Amino acid sequence: MSDRYLNFANTPAGRRLVGALGLPSPLPLERWVAGRNRPLEGALLIGGDGDLGASVAAFANRLTDEYFAERDDQYGLPRWTAEHGPKLKGLVFDASGLSRFEELDALRQFFQPALKNLGRCPHVVVLGRAPQTLDDPQASSVQRALEGFTRSLGKEIRRGGTVQLVYVDPGAEPQLEGALRFLLSPKSAYVSGQVLRLQPCAQQVSDWTRPLAGKTALVTGASRGIGAAIAETLARDGAEVVLLDVPQAKDALDALASRLGGRSLALDICAEEAPGKLVEALAEGVDIVVHNAGITRDKTLAKMSEGLWESVIDVNLRAPQQLTAALLQAGALRDNGRVVLIASLSGIAGNVGQTNYATSKAGLIGLAQSWAPTLAERGISINAVAPGFIETGMTAAIPFTIREAGRRMNAMNQGGLPQDVAEAVAWFAQPGSGAVSGQVLRVCGQSLLGA
C-alpha cells in the first residue's frame, strides 16, 4: 500500500508545509536493486584505534570505490577531512580499544564532523567487544556504553540513515566482511539501532554475487506477502527454494514456485502428519529453514476464547518447533544449516489485543536462544527476525489512525517493506552468518516501542 504522507512530504509543496508545521519529514529509503555491484556506493570513512579497523580497511576496496581514514597514516588510507572530503555514505568506527571512561570522548570527536557531511541514506556501524568477555569492570562498562550511544545516534542521524553496533569476539574477524556487506548496504535500509554479536565461524561465502548457491531453502507461508518476498530474495541469492503454504493457497504457491524455478509443497503445518510429510518431501536434505507462516486472531484477553488462543500458539509457535525438531531428528537439516524464525516486534514490546500473538512470537525468540548452543555442535545457527510495521495486505486493513501511528512511531517515520524482512533473512541464511546465533534482529526502522 502506498504511503501517501511520505510521497507528499517529498514534493516541493509538501516539504514547505511539513517544515512549517514541524511535522515528521521521512525520506524514501534506498533499497537494493538488481544490477548493483558494490554494497556501498559512496565514500566510506573508517576510524578508531582498535584492531578491528585495520581488518575492515583490508577489505574496504570490496565494499566501495572510495574509502578514507580518520587520520594521516592510519590503515594506509588517505585521510578524510570535513573541508575537502566527499560526502560520506558509510561510517565504521572501531571502538573495541576503548577501555576507560574518558576515552569515550573519541566517539564525539569522530562523529561530530562526519555527521555534518553525510550523504542521503547513510549507514553507520560501531565495532566493539562483547562486555561479558572482558575481565576489567571499567572496560566492560565502556563497551556496554556503546549501546546507549548507537541507539541514541540512530534517532538523531535522520536523512534515512541507520546505525548499528556489532560486538566482535576474538577469532570472528573473518566474518566482518559479510556483516558489513549487509549493514552498510541498502539491504539493511529498515534496520537501525540494533546490537549484534559475531562469534567465530568456519564457514565463508565463496561468491558474493550468489552467496546461497548450492543451498536448498524451505520457506513456510510462502505464497504471498513477506513469505513470497523471502522466497524471491533467497532465489535471487542462488538458493533452490521449496515453498510451503496451506492447501488453500496452492494456486498462488505453484505460480510463485514456477517463476522462481523452485518446488511447492501444499501442507497444513498443524496437521498431525505434517512433520512426517515434510521430512519425506525434503528427503534429499535442506540447508536453510525459514519459519514465516503465522496468523493473528486478535481479541483482548478478557474476550479471548480458547480456540483463538490455541490456534495462534499452534501455528506460530508449536508448528515451527515440531517441524524443526523433526528435520533435525531425521538428519534432513544438514550440518552448517541455517534456521530463521520470523518473530515480531509484538513479541518484544507487546500489543493491545494480541496477548496470544505476542506470546507466540516471544516464544519463537525463546526457541532461538535455547536451541542455539545445542545446534552449534553441528555448525547450525538459529536466529529470529522481528519485523515492526511492514506494508502488507494485513497492515493495509488496519484502521487509518492506527496504521498511521504504526508507520510514524520509528526513527524513520515510515513503514518497512516485505523486501526489508527478506534481506535480513537472506543475510542470516548465508554461510558466514553462522557467526550470529541465538540472536534477534529487529526490522522496524528503530521503533519507539520495545528495547
N, C-alpha and C positions, 0 to 999 in steps of 0.2 A: 504494500500500500504506500502511496506517495506521501511524503511528509510536506504538506503544503506550507507550513510555517517556515521550515528550513529553506524551501525553494523561494519563498517571498523574501526572507531575510537576506538573501544573496542577490537580490535585484537592486539597482541604484535607489529606487524609491524605498524599498524595504530597509536597506542599510541606514538611510536617513531617519526613517521612522523608528526603527529599533534602537538606534543610537540616542535619539531624542528622548525616548521613553525609558531608557535604561534597561531594556529587555534583553534576554539571552540572545547571543548572536552566533549560532552554530555555523561552522564551515562544512561544506561537503568533504567527506573524508576520502583520501586517496586509497584505493584498494588495488590488489594485484590484478594485472591484466595479462592475457596471453601475449607472448612475444617479448615480454620484458626479460632482460638479460642479467641485470645486477640487482641484488637485494636493495641497494641504496643508490638512488640517482641524485647525487649532490655531494656536498662536502661533508666529510666525517672528521671530527676533532676528538683526539684521544688524549686524556690527561690523567694525573695522579702519579703516585710514587711506588705503587706495589709491583709485584712480579707479573700480575695478570695483564697489565697494559702492554708489556712487551710481547706477550703471547698474541694479543689482538693485533698489534702492529705487524706481526709476522704474516698475517693473512688479510690485512686491510685491503690489499690490491685485488682480492677476490670478492670484496664487498662493494667497492666503489672505485671510480677512477680518480677521485680527489680525496686525499687523506692528509691530515696535519697533526702535529703535536702541540702541546700547550706551551712548551719552552724550547729554546735553542738546544740543539744537540740531544734531544730526547727521542729515543727509539729510532734514531736515524731518519727522522721525518722532517719535512720543512715546518717551520713554526707558523702558527696561525695568529694573526693579530686582529683586533676589532677594527683597526683603522684601515688595514689593507687586505684582510682576508675576505673570502667569498661568504655569502650567506650559508649558514650551517643547516644541514639536513639531518645529521646524526651526531650524537654526543655519547662517548663512552668514558666514564670516569672510574679509574681504578682506586677504590677506597680501601682495598684489602690491607694496605700498610698502615692505616690509621689505628693507633692504639691508646692515645692519650686524649683527654677531653679538649685540650687546647688545639689539637690537630684537626678537629672537626671544622675549623675555620677554613680549611683548604677547600671545602665544598663551596663556601660562599665565594672565595677568590676565583675558583674555576668557573662557576656557573653565572656569576653576575654579568661579566662582559659577553659571555656566549649567548645568554638569553635575550640580549638586546639585538642579536644578529642572527635570528633564526629564520629559516625559510618556512614555507607552508607545510603543515602536517609533519613536523619534525619528530624524531624518535630518540629517546634518551635512555641509556642503560647505565646503572651504577653497579660496580662489581665489588663484592666483599667476601669475607669468610664467615661461615656459619658461627654465630656466637657460642653455641653449645660445644663447639670443637676447641675453644680457646681456654687455656688454664688461667690466664691473667684476668681477674674480675673486671678491671677497668677496660682492658682491650675488648672483652666480651660486651661490655656496656656500650662502648663506642660503636662496635659493629651493629648492635641492636638498634642504636640511634639512627642508623641509616634508613630503617623502615619508616620512621616518622618523617624524615627528610624527603624521601622519594614520594610518599603518599601525598604530602603537602605540595611538593613541586608539581605533581600531576594535576592538582587542582588550580595551580597558578599558570601553567605553561600556555594554555589556550592555543589558538591557531591550529586546532585539530591535532595537537601533539600528544605523545604518550611518554610515560616514564615508568621504568621497571627497576627492580633490584634483584640481582642474581648473586646468590652466595655460591662460591665455587670451592669445593673440597679439594685438598691436595690430590693430584692424580686425575682430576676431571678436566684439566685444561684442554685436552684434545677435543672436548665436546663444546668448547666455547663457540667455535665457528657455527655449528648447527644452531645453537641458541640465538646467536646474534643475527644469523640469516633470517630467523623468524622475527625477533624482537625489534630489529632495525628496519624491517621492511613493511610495506603496506599489508602484508599478511596479518599483522597484529594491529590493524587500524583501530579496532574497537576494544583493545586490551590495554589497560593502563592501571597504575597503582598496584601492580602485582609483585609478589615476592616468591622467587623460585630458588630451589637448591639443586645444584649439579653435583652428582657423585660419580666416581669412576665408572666407566662403561667401555667394554672392549669393542663393541660394535661401532662401525663407521659407515657413513654414506659414501658410496663409491661414485655416484653420478648425481650431481645436484640438480640436473635438469629433470631427472626421473628418479627421485630418491626411494620410491617404493617399487621399482622394477623387480619383477620376480616374486613379489609378495601377493598373497591371497587375502582379501579383506572381506569380512562379513559385516554388514550394516543392517540393524533391525529398524523397523519403522521407516523404511527407505522410499516409500512410494511418492512422498511429497514433502514440501517444506524443508526443514533443517535436515532431515534424513536424506532427501534427494540431493541437497547441496553437498552433504558429506560424501555421498557416493560419487558424485561428479568430480569432486576435488581429489579423492583418493585415486580415481581412474586417471585423472589428469597427471598425477604424480607417478603413474606407472603400475598401480596395483590392478590385479584381476579382482573384480568386485562380485560378491554374492549378495544379492539384495533380498531382504526378508520383510514381509508385511502380512497382515491378516488376509485371509482368502477374499474378503470383500474388495480389497484393493488390487486384485490380481491383474486387471487390465492395465492400470497405470504402472504397476510394478514390472510387468512384462515389457511394456513400451520403453521404460527407462533402461532396463537391463539390455534390451536390444540396442538401444542407442549407444550405451557405454561398452558394448561388447562383453557384458557380464552374464551372470546367471540369476534367475529369480527363484524364490522359494516362498510359496504361499503357506503360511503356518500361523496358527494361534499359539503364541508363546506361553500362554497359561494352560494349555491343554496338558493332560497327564502324560500323553505320549510325546510331547514336544521335545524334551531333551534327547530321547532316543532317535527321533526323526532327524533332529539337527545333526547329531553325530553321524548318522547314516549319510546325510546329504554332504557332509564335509569329511568323508572317509579318507580323502587324499591329504587332509590337513589344512589348517588355516594359520596365518601369521598375525592377523590383525582382527580384533573383535570390537565392534563399536555398538554399545547398547544405547540406542537412541529412542526406541519405542517407548511411548509414555502416554498417559491420559490424565485429564483433570475431571474431577467430579466435585465442584465447589459448593460448599454449604458451611455456615458457621457450625461449630462443634455442637451447639445446643440442638441443631436441626439435622445433624449428620446421622444418616441411617447406617446400619451395619453393612448393608450392601454397597453403599457409596464408599465407605471406608475400605472394605476388603478389596473391592475391585481395583482401587488405585494402588494399594500395597501390593497386590498380586502382580499387576502389570509392570509397575515402575521399579519394584524392589525385589520381590521374590523371584520373578522370572529371570532377571539378569544373574542373580546368584545361582539359581539352579542350572541355567544353561551353561554358564561359565564352568561351574563345578563338573558338569557332565563332559564338557570338552576337555578339561584337564584330566579327569579320571580315565577317559578313553585315549588319551595321548593325541587327540586331534589338534589341540593348540600346541604348536611347535615351540621348541626351545627358542629363546630370544624373541618370543611373541610380544605383542602389544595389546593391552586391553584398555579401552577408553569408555568411561561411563558418563552419559550426559545427565548431569545433576541440574541444579537451578539455583539462582540467587535466593529463591524462596526457601531452599533448604539451609541457607546460611542466615538470612535475616528474618525468615518467617513472613506470613502474609495473612491478612484477614480473610476468613472463609476458605483457607487452604491448609488446615491442620493435617489432613490426610496426605495432600500433595507434598507439603514441606517435610513431613515425617519421612515419606518415601525417598525424597531427594537427599535429605540429610543422611539417610541410611546408606545411599549409594556412596557418599563421601566416606562413610564409615567402612564400607566394603573395600574401597581403595586403600585406606590407611591400614586396615587389619590384614589384608591379603598381601600387601607389598613385600614384607620381609620373607614370607614363605615362597612367593613366586620368584623372588630374586635368586633363589638357589638354581633356577633353570634359566636365568637371564631374562625373565619375563617382567615387564613393567606394567603397572596398572595405575591409572590416573583418572581424575574427574574433571570435566569441563562444566562450569556453572554459568550458563547464559543469563543475562539480565533481560531487558526489554528488547526483543528481536521482532522485526517487521515480518510477520507471517499472517496467514489467514486467520489464525487463532487470535492474535492481538488486534487484527482489524475489526473483530467482532466486539471488542471491549467498548463500553460506553465512552463517548468522546472525552469527557473531562478526566476520567481515569487513564485513558490512553495517552492524553497529552502530559499528564503528570509522570507517567512511566517513561515517556520519551525525554522529558527535560530534567529529571532528577538524577543527572550524572554529570561528570565533568565536561562532557562533550555536547550536552544539551540536545541529544538526538538518540533515536533508537539504532540498534545494530541491524545487520542483515544476516540471513542464513549463511552466507559466504564467510562471515566473520567467525562463526562457530566452526564451520567446516575447516577453515585454515588452522585453527587451534588443534582440532582433532588430527589433521594431516601431519602437523608437527609432532605431536605425541606419538604418532604411528611410525615415525622414521627410526631407522636402526640406532642412530646415535642418541635418540631421546630416551633410551634405556637409562640414561644418566639421571632422569627425573622419574620418580616413582612414589606412589602414596601421597601425591600432592593434588591440589585443586587450583585450577586456573579459571578465574572469573572473566567472562567475555561480556562486559557490561558497561564499557565506557567509563569506568571508575564510578560506579553507582554511589549515591549518597547513603544507600541502605547497606547494612551489614558491615563486616570487618573491612 
